[in-house]
Amino acid sequence: MGLFSSFGGHLRYTDGLQVDGAFSVAHINYGASPEFNGLDGRQLAQSSRANSISSSSRIKGVFNARFAFDGTEAGCSKSDRLELWKSYWLEYIRAFDLLTADLSKSVVTAYIGRHAVELGFKYILLSRDEAFPPVHRLDELSRAALSGPSGQESYLDFVVAFCEQYSRHIEDGKVEYFRFPDYSGGRFFAGNRLDIHWLSYNFALILLKLIHYTGLDEEFCL
């Protein structure tokens, strides 16, 4: 099976790029949309996008309108923003679940799992109407998300402790770990002896705990 066979197996490096695909407006007429854990992306933030070009079913004169929309919006309501964060989080969980089965030893799997955990902590803070720290470190985010009485449930034992030790002794504070092979201060990736399956096990368990903590068990039929 050739590389990128899902595109029909006919892609060649000599093929021309479809540059119109770099414009958000050009995508609208194809009727497609991203999927978020089975949910059609067109259903997200509908009220906040009511007067947006992204709510149009078809665009006339795509070429002339190509600069009219850049794929982002201002003025998202609190409820729509929370729903967007939830949808992103659940989709990363779904992708991580698939990767743990198909790429169990890949650093990409570890990265997606770690990012899903980060999204979970930030979703928890947003659901409490709290601003999350402008950081990506799991130690700081876990402490912020699971502070207070509600974070003292016994099933959450060691979640913060794991995130603190992981941030210190695997990432060494380098939040781009698993994304890139070198880091600030002249450091480079030396996780050559990491057991990715073991790391993913812990990320998966943290995610199950956070799913239950946020009352979203039914989203995955748990």
Steps between C-alpha positions, in 0.01 A plus 500: 500500500643836398538811709176700545294223341181644650513761222460230237863395483567737211677791671838585348750767596463643151128571549396864525375642826137612514580845634134599531489251789701750707197734515223433755231636268587253226412207727142607569356400163616140542258438787764338716578569865736373770371233735518524878445161663227425247346848511480703178711812548228713342297452816760668721479864613195554281364797692840674506539442125142591404605795283829350387597386154581167663125443545433532127407191305652630178717792390454671165809646343746305714803656333390855584401398853818307578633767739165554675550234767811360665359208698476683835232710664469753782219524752453138601246462781600324822274205431625458143862531613451230763334273243792554260751408769301192594479392137873548444576304816274208412640482147858485627395222738346310210814543289721393791287190550546404133874570508558288811374203298676571171818688601557387857874579498487831314602833651206643304265288712666629817468858377129467416429336838694766687319776308163339577587516870591869466170571324316318779651714774422818307145386431447441872614854580279652229201298621546669839513838326866536596776623273768239456868592536660594164728197520527147362671335797296213639623557854366856519178417318423193711548697822270775374231262372489262794538745785226533759266241653365369169850392399548290812297199387695179565497396134700815423780400736845545347378679184670823604801308634542314171475822297752673724755220471437457127551872436824496697654163417389429143425834337742696722265795456526473120133499402590439134636158597375231254417777251858591411839335552688796647423768755620823658831505680665270249303198624390220269268199518652219703188297569639205308424260786148617574224240504237687298236237573552553874479878465185465291350273766538777758371769263200279419427444868521872575261567212249245631515670839450846348214376282324372812587815696331716234195271473566405138504123541204458266689666215705178480234260632702447820 
